[in-house]
Amino acid sequence: MSEAFDPTWLEVREPVDHRSRARELLEPLQAWWTESERSRILDLGCGTGSNLRYLAPELPGARTWALVDHDQELLERASVPGVAGVESVRTIHGDLAEEGLAEVAQSDLVTGSALLDLVSEPWLASLTDACVAHSCGALFALSYDGAIVWHGTPDPHDVRVREALNEHQRRDKGLGAALGPTAGRTAEHLFQERGYQTWLAPSPWELAPGDVDLVELLIGGWIDAVIELDPDDETWVRRWAERRLTALAAGEARLTVGHVDLLALPGPT
């Protein structure tokens, strides 16, 4: 996995991620977790530990965590002070294709946030096979689903930006051609093929003027993606971004960015 993330980006998005997650998946997860007397969680592409900070309080007995990321700087920033019930946190600097998959054998639940849209189908198939081999559950949150919806007056370039971004999302992020917007459905299908029960639920970002810091960073990334696809598009996409940020700050627009959360548990389909 070669995709790199700015710690500031991860910090700004964390509260939006937490409020957006599909909480209806917690009930079946908690029931399975308690009945199975599980305790070990593997967090793939952990960043600075946002997923742990969200999930650990929701899973009594989630005592042992392994955090895997290819970015040593992010691992060093991972902090989990005061999370009840967490007895040990082990950080692993390594690649998802090697160290990440190898750690599944030591886990009861494999999880990740904003990850699946960056990986390839062959890697995801290997992950599902590993989960089946070791009877692991899986919870993957906030996989981008391709939906970008501006509420308010439409802009003539909204569709063009979305289409360019969705094309860029499918580029190789270090594990082969990325699944991009198809990640959630693909993962659901792969787990179902292997006899798992699955729940797929929407977890969209609903962004308003109060989220302008996040939207500025988000649109900055979209500009870079559009220009990377075609440098000749720089002028129009920067003007589009100015219009959209102005409208958002003035309360004349809101933004929905689609995501899905997937829970997959061993058992009959």
Helices and strands as residue ranges (DSSP letters): H 7-20, G 23-25, H 26-35, E 40-44, H 50-55, G 56-58, E 64-69, H 72-77, E 88-93, I 96-100, H 101-102, G 103-106, E 109-113, G 116-118, H 121-133, E 137-152, H 158-169, G 180-182, H 183-193, E 197-202, E 205-207, G 209-211, H 212-229, G 231-233, H 234-249, E 253-265
